[in-house]
Amino acid sequence: MDVPPSLAATAAEVRQSRFFSLVRRLFLAAARQQPLMLVLENVHWADTASLALLDEIGLHVQEGPLFTAVTFRTSGESLNLALLERPYCVPIAVADLSPQFGRDLLAALIGVQELPPPVEQQLGLRDREGRDSPVNPLFIEEAVRVMREAGVLRVNGRVTVDEARLSQIQLPDTIHGLLLARLDRLNATSRNILQVASVIGRQFWLEPLSSLTAGLRTEKILSVLADLSEEEITRLLEAEPEWIYLFQHALTQEVAYESMPYARRQHFHSAMADWLVSRYGDDLKPYYATLAYHYSRAGIHEEGLRYALAAARDAQAVFANREAVRLFTLAEEHLQALGEAQFWETAVELYLQRGTVHRLLGDFENAYTDASHALRLAQEHHAIERLPQLFNLMADIRNRQSRYAEVRQLAENVLVDLKETATPLELARAHMLWGWAATSQLEYDAGLEHLRQAERICRQVDNQQLLGQVLEAIGFGYFAQKQLEPALVTMQQAANLLRRFSLPVNAGVSLNNIAHIQFVLGRPEDALVSFDEAVAIGRETSHNLLAFALVNRAGVQAYLGRFADALAGLEEAQQLLDRMNDEYVEVELHLVWGYAFCLPRGQWKEARYHFDRADQLISLRPGNYPEEKVRLLIGQGELALETDAVSDAIALLETAVQLIEEKDLEWWQPAAHYLLGRAHIHAGNLAAARRYLERGEALVDAGGSPDYLPLIYLALAELVNEGDPQRFVYLEQSVRSAYTRARYHDKIHCWQQAGIWLKDAPTVAYRQLGTQVMAWLEQYR
């Protein structure tokens, strides 16, 4: 079915996200009408897109009376189903039956719970020493069937055992062996039909089965299948519009398939693929993956490559990324068998597309390996037209890994060496990547120049999706320079575009950035609302976004004194980060946890742990984290001060001031200068303390954080003699600036201390202010 024009300009991942959201809302709406149970069996056979849809539904089962039950086998590859990791998911491992349940099953099959010990040993109910033993239910069913067919067990009102025949029979001791023995007891025609059917699949159709068993009439095949259904080996699923059958047990299909010689399997896989091409030649698209499977099993590499690539592109187009990787890898196997040198153009496309999918999955190292491989092939064969896309892909991957110097080098290949051959869109991407990397390294002017160039190109070619990303990067650049109003306007424009043309997760990132701006502007409650929305989007779309938004929201919650909420968010973010690799968010987590949560609560040991973890991560790539390093030094300095390591505190804070000045991070100047003032008070250097505190006050007007003004004024008041009127001026300034904006614990500390001193002031006005402050304190608590 063609994509509607309204969605044609929308990326595949956006279409998938909207479709998943629609399905999820439909299920929840139905569940609200009446409780709903969704049961899915054998999901280990499901494709990755279906598993992703199941995950989407599973994320929201607690929003209504919707119960989801899935069954799957755990052998082989692990099941890629995030639903299983949810705290509300209860896994029930179905193991062998206990001896008692085994006997209950025996009673259901033949009417008795006990048989002579030699019979029970053959059935698996007893071990070789005669003790009760757990048993697989399928093994009991098949073993009882074999014994009845062999005349060992007779069931006719009562159960009798033929001792003579029992002495002559020896059952295999595995399910596989039992099923193979059962297959061997079939006549040649039945066995042949089952083997051919096993090539078609666990679910198979009469029409191709008749074609592949050309020596048999359809009436004979139907008769055999009827007998096999009576034997509970297969069963008829439907007869209209075509006859479709199913192997009763997946293991039966596997055993039938493995019982064929390899060459015979190849022959039937080839015949099945040819039948599909002949039957559906006018519209093979729905069968690309099936054709890739059969041609691959047949060892026919050119056709296998062709259809594996086609199926992979289709999976990629509907954002079934893990399925796409599997199919691209299957195509690679055929490519290597045919010779990469001969099919280099196909190889370039394969590695480019698989690298793109790896990037979307967050598998950055494999993504970069594929992109590098494709680049080498394109360069060797002078395929210049492919180079811009490949350099941009590699730059994008490195950008996501915070390796900004490499990002700029890779983007420059497009902007300098390939500017004449690159498309406008690739030039825009290169400008965006270069600009984003530069602003991340605090080179704002150069970065914004490239970003504005990317914006102009996007507007010229009318690419709204990329424009949203570019505007987001520009807004980040403005924000980093503390140009808050332009940042807010630009971020809001980006969010509007991303809501329309991109994934919800991208809109969530924009909301996260908008909340940061609101917070810096002194509107923490507004920021909390924006973070709440970002968290909600993260829960529906991306664990990375969710972790990032939870950490940022926890910082605001701690700022407002909502420590229980902050801790819950930090712990949830930690659980998410334990299952993924997101270095930047992990740095943020430990900084927020240590500085915003532990220090205000006097948790020195815990704060040191989080600062050490942040330090370890930052030291891996110090050039990527200048502002984070400043925050770390300030936090470590405050911790040293609180634990009476005054000289260490001074050294750490002086290093922070030096880095702030070097990287133009003036927002953190008041914090560093306030703490240096306090440290020098502890050291007895009152003149130095006054200089740092007065400098900190002045730096607020120069763009520094006003959150520290109440503390600065309170510390200055401490330095003034009790009889000096300036002392009460500072106290009043501390009280009123704390009322305007301050962290919760700072507000409480300043009001509490200033209120006590003001109540003993020599003037009525100051004493009244002291009384008012104490009233504020009671209300605020």
N, C-alpha and C positions, 0 to 999 in steps of 0.2 A: 504494500500500500504506500502511495506517495505521501511525503511529509506535507502537511498543510502549509500554504504560503506564510501564514503567521508564525510558523515555527522554523521556516527554512533557514533563517539567519541565526538561529539559536544553536549553540554547541550541543553535541551529542550528550554530554554529561548533564546539561541543563534539561534536555528533553527527558532523559531517564529519571532525573531527580523529580521532575514534575509528575511523570507517570507514576513513580513509586508513591509520591505524596497522595495522588488521586486514589490509588488502590488502598493505601493505608486508611485514608479518610472514609472510603466506602465500607471497609471492614468495621471500623469503629462506629460508623453510623448504624450499621446493621446490628452490632453488639448492643448499642444503646436501645434498640427496639426490643431485643430480648437477648439473654446471654448466648454467646456464640463460641463454639469449639471448632478450631481449625486443626485437622489431623492430616499430617503428611507422612507417608511411609517411604522408606528406602531413599532418603534424601541424599545419600552418598552417590546416587546416580544423577543428581540434579546438576544443571549447568551453573556457572558462577553467577550469571545475571539473576537466575531464580533464587539462588542463595542470598544474593544481595537484597532482593525484594523481601525475602523472608526476614532478613536482619532488620530491614526498615519497619516491617510490621512488628517484629519482636521488640524494637525500641519503645513501642507505645502500648504494649499490652496492658500496662497498669492504668491507662487512661480510660478504660471501660471494661465491662465484663467479657473480656476476650481471652480465652484459654487456647494456647497453642501447644500441640504435641507433635513431636517428630521422632521417627525411628531411623536409625542408620547403623551401618556396620563400621567398626573402628579399625579393621585390618587395612593395610596399605597406607596410602597418604592420609594425613590428618584432614579432617573436615574443616574447610574455611568458612566457619559460621560463627560470627562474633556473638550471636545470641547466646551461645553456650557459656560465655564468660559473664553474662549479666548476673548480678547478685540474686535476682528473683528466679533464675533458671535452676531447676532441680534435676540434675542428671540421675538417671536410674540405669545402672549397668545391668544388662540382662546376661547373666552368667549361666553356667550349667544348673540344671534343676537339682535341688537337694534330694537326698534319697527318698524322703517322704513325698515330695511333689513328683518325683519320678514314678513312684508307685501309684500315685493318683492318676497320672497320665496313662500308665499301664492299665489301670482299671477302666479308664474311659475307652481304651482301644479294644480290650478283650474281656472286660468284666471282672477281672480278679486283680488283687494287689500283690499277690505272692505266687511265685513259681519255684520249682526246684532250683537249688543253688547253681547247678551247671548251666541252666537256661538263663538265670539272672546274670551270670558272668558274661554270657554271650551278648546279653542285652545291654551290658554296661552298668547294671544296677549293683553289681558287686565287683570288687577288684580281684586280683589273682589269689590273694590270701583269704578271700571269702567275706571281706568286710563290706558294709554298705558304702556305696560310692556315688558322688554327684554324677549326673549324666546329661548329655545334650538331648533336648527333646526330639530334634530331627533324627538323631541316631536311634533313639528308641522306636520312633515311627518306622524308619526304614528297616531296622533289624527285625521288628515284629512282622513286617510285610514279607521279608525274605523267609522267615521261619514258617509263616503260614503257607507261602507259595511252595516251600520245600516239603510241606507235610509234617514238620516238626511239631507245630502247634495246630490243634484242631479246635475250633470254636463252634459248638452246636448245642446251645443251652448251657453247657458247661465246658470247661477247658481241659483238654487232655494233651499229654506230651508223648510223642512217639520216641521212646528211648533209643531204638535202633537207628532211626534217622538222625537223632541228635548226635549220636556218636560219629556219624559220617560227615557232619557239617562243621565248618570252621568259618565264622563270619569275620570279615575284615574288622580291624579295631579303630578305623577312622570313618568319618562321614564320607569323605572322598572315596575311600575304598568301597564302601557300601553302595554308593551311587554308581560307581564304575561297574561293580559286579551286577547291579540291577540292569544297567545298560547292556552289558554283555549277554544277559539272559533274553533280551528282546530278539525278535527275528531280524534278519538282515535289512528288510525293507523299513521297519520301524526305526531301527538304529540309524540307517542312512538318512531318513527324513529328519530325525532329531539332530543329527550332526549338521546337516545343511541349514536347518532352522537356527542352530546356535551361531552360525556365521552371520545370519541376518540380524540377530539380536535377541535379547530376552523377550521382547515383544516382536512378533513376526507376522507377515501377511501371507495369505494363501497365494496371491498372484505371483510374487517373485519366487516363492517356494516351488510352485509348479514349474516356473521357467527354469530354475536351477536343477530340478530333478526331472529333466526332460523325458526320461524313459518311463515315467509313471503317469497314468491318467489322473486327472483331477479327482474323479470319483474315488480312486484308490487312495489318494492322499487324504481326502476327507474321511474315509473310513478308518485309515490308520490313526488320524488325529482324534477321531471319536474314541477309539480304543485307548489311546494315550491319555485322553481326558478322563476316561473311566478309571485308569490306573493312577490318576492324580499326578501325572507327570507334566501335562500341559492342561490348559483350560481355554475355552472359547470366550473371548472378551465381547465381540460383537460380530454380527453377520451382515449388517447393513451399514453403510453402502458397500463394504467389502469385508471379507472374512479376516478377522484379526485374532491371533492366539497369543498366549503368554506361557512361558515356562513357570510352573507352579513355584519353584524355588530357583533363586539365582544360581545356587551351587549346581543345580542340575544342568543349567546351560553351560556353566564353566566346565564341568566334567565332560559333557558331550563335545564341547569345542576342543578341549585338550586331548580327547581320545583320538582325534584325527591326526594323521601324519602332516608335517609342516607343509609339504608341497601341495597336499590336497586342500588345506586351508587356504593357501595362496590362490589356488585355482578358483575356489568358490568366492573369495573376496573380489577377485578380478571380474568374475561373472556377475556378481551382485552390483558392482560399480557400473559395469556395462549396461546392465538391465536398467538401472536408474537413469543413465544418460539417454537410453532409448525411450524409456517410458515418459520422462519428464523433460526432454530436451528443450522444449519451448520455454521452460521456467525452472532452471536448475537452482536458482538462488536459495530456496529453502533447504536444499540438499547438499550445499557446499561442504559442510562439516562432515556429513555422512560419507560423501564421496572421498574426502580427504582421508577419512578413517579406512575405508575399504581399499583405496589405492595404496595407502601406506602399508597395510597388512599384506597386500599382494606384492609389495616390493616394486611397484611401477612408479619410478621417481618423478618423471616429468609431469605426469598427471597428478601425482600426490602433491608436488610442489604447487602446481597451478591451483588446485582446489583448497589446499591448506592456507595459501595466501588469501584467496578469495574469502574463505570462512573467517580468517583472522581479521580482515578488514571489516567484514560485517559485524563481528563481535565488537571491534573497536568503535564502529559507528553508533552502536547502542550502549557504549560505555561498559560493556562486559569485559573489563580489562584483564582479569585473571584468565578468562577463557581465551582472550586475544593472545596473551603471552604464551599460553599452552600451544595454540595453533601456529603462532609464528615460530615457536621452537620446533614443532613438527615440520614446518616448511624448511627450517634450517637443516634438519637432518637430511631431507631430500636434496637440498642445495649442496651440502657437503658430499653426498654420494655422486651427484652429477658433476661436481667440480665448480668451485666458486669463481675461478678465473673465467670460465666460459659464460657464466651467468652473472657477471659483476653488476650489471644494472639492477637486476632483481635483488642481488645481495644488498646493494646500497639502500634500496627501498625497504627491504625487510628489516635491516638493522636500524634504519631511521625510525620506522614505525614502532618497532619493538622497544627502542629506546624511549620514544615518546610515551608509550604505555607504562614502561617501568617508572618514568618520572611521575606520572599521575598516581602510581601506586606507592610512591615514596621510596622506591628502591633505587636510590640515586647512584650507587656505585655501578650496578648493572646497567642503568640507563646511560651513564657516562661511557662505560665500556662499549656498548652498542653504538653510540653516536661516534665515538672515536674510530671504531672499526669502519663504519660507513664513510667517515671523512677520509680515512686513508685510502679506501677503494676509489672514492670520487676524485681525490687528488691524483692517484696513480693513472687514472683514465681520463684526466682533464675534463671532468664533468663539472665545469665551473658553475653552471646554473644550480647545482645542488648544494654548493658550499655555504651560501648565506643561511639557509635553513638549518644546516648542520651546526655551524658555528653558534647560531642563536640558541639551538637546543642545548648545546654544551654550556653556553653561558647561563642559561636559565637553570640548569642543574646545579652549577657551581654557586649561583645566587642563592638557591634554596639551601645550600650547605654553608652559607655565609663566607665563602671564599672569594671575597670581593676583588682582590687584585687579579685573579684569574678571569673573573667575569669581564673586567674592563679590557683585558688583553684579547679575549675571544671576541667581544663585541667590536673591537677596533678592526679586526680582520674584515668585518662586514662594512664598517663605516669608512675605512681607508682603502683597503685593497680591492674590495668588491662593490664599491658604491655605484659603479656604472652598470653592473649586471644584476644587482639585487633589486627585487620588487619593492615598491613603496612600503608595503606592509612589513617586509623583512627589515627594511631600513628603520621603520618606526619601532619595531621590536628591539633592534640593536641599540637605538638611542635610549629607549626605556630602560633596558638592562644596564647600559653604561651609566645612565643617570641615577638609577636606583642604587647601584653599587657605590657610586661616588658620594651620594648623600649619606649612605650608611657609614662611609668612612669620614664623614663630616666635611667633605669638600662640597659645600652647598651651592655655591655660585656655578661651578662647572657642572654639577649634577643637574641643577634646575635648568640650565641652558639646554642640555640634551633632552630633558623631559619635555620642555616646551616645544622643542623641535619634533619630538614624537607626537605631541598633542596636535601640532599643525598638520602633520601628515595624516593622522587618524581622521581629523575633520575633513581633509581634502578627499580622502577615499571613502569617507562615511562608514568607518568601522567603529561602531558604537561599543562593541564588547571590549576591544583593546583600549579604546578611549577611556572606558571606566577604570581599567587598570592603571593607565598613565596618570589620570587625575588623582587616583589614590596615592601614587608615588609622589606626585607634586605636593599633595596635601601633607604627606609625611615629611617632605623637605621643609615646607613652611613650619610645620609643627616643631621639627628639630631645631629650627632657628628661633623658636618662640614667637613667630608671627601668627598669633593664634586666630585672629579673625579671618585672614585669607585661608588659613588651614581649615577652619571650620566650614567655610563656604565651599571650598574645593572638595573636602571630604563628603559633604552632603550631596554635591553634584555626582561624585563617584558612586555613592551608595544608591542614588536613584537609577543610574545607568546599570549598575551591577544587579539590582533587583530585577530589571527588565531583560537583560541580555546575558547574564552570567549565572553561575551557581549560587544558591542561597549562602553557601559557605563564604563566598567572596563578599556578599553583602554583610555577613556576620563580621568579617575582618574589618570592613569599613566602620561598622557600628562600634567595634572595639576601639578603633582609632578616634572616632568622634567622642566616645566616652572619655578617653584620655584628655582630649582638649577641654571638655567640660570640667574635668577634675582640676586641670591646671588653672582654669578660669575661676576656680573657687566655687564650683557648683557640684559638690560630691553627690547630692541626692539625685540630680539629673544624670550624672555619670553612672550611678547605680542602676537607674532605669535602662540606660543604653546597654550596660553590661548584662543586665538580666535578659534583654532581648538577644544579645550575642550568645549568651549561654544557651538560651532556648534553641537558637538556630544550630549551635554546636551539637546539642543533644540529638538533633535530627540528621546532621550531615557529616560532621568531622570530629574525630577524637582530638586532633591537633588543635583545631579552633576551640573546642570545648575546654581542653586543658589550659590554653592561653587565656581564654575569657574567665575561667574560674580563678586563675592566679591573679589576674588584674582586678577582678571583682573583690577578691579577698583583701587586696591592698586597700581598696576603698572602704570595705566593711571594717577593717582594723582601724582605719583613719577615723571612722565614725564611732569607734568603741564597740562594734558588734563582733566581739572576738569569737564567740561560739560559732557564728555563721562563717567567719573567716576561716577558722580551723577546719570546719566541715568541707569548705571549698578547696583548701590546700590539700587535705588528705585525699579527696577525690581526684584532684589533679595529679597527685603523686602516684595513685593507682593507675591512672591512664598512662603516665610517662614511663612507668615500669614496663609497659607492654609495647613501647615504641621508641624511636630514636628522634628526639627533637631537642637538640642541644640548647638552642636559644631559650625555649620555654623552660627548660630545666634550670638554666641560669636564673631566669626571672623568679621561678618558684623558690629557690633557696634564698635569693635576696629579699623577696617579700616576706618569706617565713622568718628569716633571721631579723630583719630590720623593723618591719611593720608589725610583726606579731610577737616575737620573743623578747626584744629589747624593752618595749613598753611594759611587759608583764614580769620583768626581772628574771627571765629564764636564760641565765648567762651560758650554761652548759649547752643548751639546745641552740642558742644563737651561734655559739662558736662552731658547732657541728655544721650548721647551714652555711655559714660564711666560708668554712673550709671547703665544702663541696662546691660552692660557687667559685672559689679561688681556683680549684683544680680544673674546672671546666673553662674558665676564662683564660687560664695560662696555656691552654691548648692552642688558642688563636687570639692572643691579646689585642692584635690590631683590629679585630672585629667588635670588640666590646669596650670602647673607651668610656662611655657613660656608665656602663655597668661596673667597670673597674673603679670609677669615682664613687659610686654608691657603696661598693664593697669596702673601700678604704674608709669612708665615713662611718659605715656600720662597725667595722673593726676598731676604728678609733673610739667610738662611743663605748663599745664593749670593754676596751682596755681601760678607759676612764672609769667606768662603773666598777671594774675589778681592781682599781688602785694601781694599775700599770701606767702611771702618768707619762713617763718618758716615752713609752711605746705609743701611747695615744698621740702625743705631740708629733712624733716621727711619722705616724700613719697619716695624720691630718695635714701635715705640711706637704706630704707627697700628693695628697688629694688636691690641695690648692694648686700645686704646680701643674698637675694634669688638667685641672679645670681651666687654668689660664692658657695652657698649651692647646687644648681642644675647644676652647670657647664654649664652655658648659656653665655659663654664669648662673643658671637656675640653682646650682648646688653650692654657690659661694656662701650664702647666709648660713647654711647648715654647718659647713666646714669651719667658718669663722666663729660661729657661736660655740662649737665644741672646743676649738682652740682657746677661746676665751675662758671657758670653764676649766680646761686643763691647766692653763697658766694660773688661775685662781687657786687650784689645788696645789700647784707648785710654789705658790707664794709670790709669783711675778705679777703683781697687781697692775703695774703700768702696761705691761705687754697684754694682759687680759683686757684692759680698757681699750687699747688700740684695736685688738681683734674684734671686740664687740661693737665698737663704733663703726669700724669698717664693714662689719656684717650688716649693720643697720643701713648704711649708705648703699650697699650692694643690692638691697631689695629694690630700691628705686632704679637700679641699672638693669633690672630684669631678673633678679634673684627671687627665690621662693619666699613669699610673705608668711608662710606657715611658721617660720622661726622668729618672727618679730616679737611675739609675746615673751618668748624665752630670753631673747636678747635684752629686752627692756627690764625683765625681772633680774637678770644677772647684773645689768648696769646699776639697778637700784641697790643690789647687795654691796656694790663697790662704793656707794655714797654714804657718808656719815649719817647717823640717825637724825641729827638735827638739821641737816641740809634740806631745804625745800625741794631741791632737784630730785631727791629720793622719791617723793610722792608724785612728782611729775612722771617719773619713769614707771611707778606702780600703776598710775592711771593709764598710761600708754599701754602697759602690758595687759591690763584688764580689758580695755576697749579693743585692742587689736585681736585679743583672744576671742572676744565676742564676734568679731568680723569673720575670722577664719583661723583655725588651728586644729591640729590633731586632737582627738578626744582626750588622750592622757595628758597632753601638754596644756589643754584648756583647763582641765581639772587641777593640774599642778599649779598653774599660774593663778587661777582664781582662789585656790585654797591659801597659797602663801601670801599673795597680795592682799586678799581679804582680811587676813589676820593683822597684817601690818597697817592697813588703812583704818581698821577699827580703832586703832590707838593713835591716829593722826591728830595733829594739833588744831586742825580746822574742821568745822562742822561739815563742809562740803565733802571732804575726803572721808570723814567718818560715815557719812550717809552712803557714799559710794561703797565703802567697805561692807555696810549692811546689805546694800543692794547686791553686791557680788556674792555674799553668802547665800542670799535668797536664790540667785541664779544657780548657784552650785547645787542647792537642794533640788531645784526643778530639773536641772540637767541630768543629775544622777538618777 
